[in-house]
Amino acid sequence: MILCDTGPLVALIDQSDANYARCLATLKTLPATPFITTWPCLTEAMYLLFRVGGLPAQDELWSFLVDGLVRLHLPEQREWQRLRSLMQDYSDSPMDLADASLVAAGEQLAVRHVFTLDRHFHAYRMNGQHPFEVIP
């Protein structure tokens, strides 16, 4: 499994995105398994896609979910406090809700690979110890 951040979700749909070619090339090298994303990342991606491509761009992201290319991780009750703790721990970065949700999902699902354009993931640690394997 591979976690997927907002940036690649947007770049893979918005061909005018500066990271479109890079994300598409990376996608071709990855195993054909669904990406895992979170509600905050999905919400952020929907917002950004509406700004660049309106409903058609958002609908393409919906198709990623419907077709099973992306799966949504729904946090368990105990993850809410973890999100809060992470945002406090990384307040100097600062860590936003989308990043915190991916770190918590990674911890919950024991997934260290993250497809992201966010350099902060090089500093984030799962359970305060294990670095993420950042793709690309």
KAZI-V94849 format. One record per helix or strand of 3 or more residues. SS is the DSSP state (a for helix, b for strand). FROM is the first residue (numbers start at 1). TO is the last residue. If there is no record, write none. Layout:
ss->SS from->FROM to->TO
ss->SS from->FROM to->TO
This chain:
ss->b from->2 to->4
ss->a from->6 to->11
ss->a from->20 to->29
ss->b from->35 to->38
ss->a from->39 to->66
ss->b from->70 to->73
ss->a from->77 to->89
ss->a from->97 to->109
ss->b from->113 to->115
ss->a from->119 to->122
ss->b from->133 to->135
